[in-house]
């Protein structure tokens, strides 16, 4: 069971636009008015992360907007370095987008804070789980920070309520956590949902990939794992439809890993990292950031994937 790369990869690369001339990566994806919308993360020469937008009819060829569609609030202390890694969940006619608000702690606070480890762990990163909504991908309304006192990222919302509550997956290094809410504003953290596995391809850290996809077998979760050599790969889990704390299946081997040159070489080497997947024409289209530099597409048959989860 492996994903297949699109032959036209990478499908999106940096442009001459100043805000996306260095990096475009980690897109969230949704279907709106019969088109596929990619909300992607971009960086230009100021190193601030913003969201660009690209649309497609066929899922392979995209038209891009010239200007960023969403950027950090300059008056928000949590978004000093911008907005990162959008993950889109449609509920009724509203698209909810979890993203990471990125900043650094002031030196006075950093000395007292256990901040999230990263590839550059000497920097006191401050990252918050932020949620916004849109109905047309033209205007976006911020709902707020889900866990205001918690450094966390890799955020994804389930598309249905379960027992009357919304559920969100997030990552506090190195494991995945689950949180619930009755109103999408106040959240209760429920603790560790899934852990790293010593000696495996996901032994150093794990995190949410695309938001969970509802299937007849359970919630399909594509996630990323990192080994001790800092290689990012993708795997799958299957969660119980009525109790997302129950993991029914977890892949022992990755379903996707860096192999192409644009995945092995870039801003960060050896990275495939997804924030969104959709079902189209009997397949799952998985959009991913490659080496934190460009965007690729990989696919797999829906029935092929679901049949293998046993």
Buried (B, 14 or more C-beta within 10 A) or exposed (E): BEBEBBEEBBBBBBBEBEBBBBBBBBBBBBBBEEBBBBBBBBBBEEEBBBBBBBBBEEBBEBEBEEEBBBBBEEEBEBBBBBBBBBBBBBBEEEBBBBBBBBBBBEEEEBEEEEBBEEEEEEEBBBBBBBBBBBEEBEEBEBBBBBBEEBBBBBBBBBBEEBEEEBBBBBBBBBBBBBBBBEEBEEBEBBEEBBEBEEEBBBBBBBBBBBBBBEBEBBBBBBBBBBBEEEBBBBBBBBBBBEEBEEBBBBBEEBBBBBEBEBBBBBBBBBBBBBBBBBEBEEBBBBBBBBBBBBBBBBBBBBEEBBEEBE
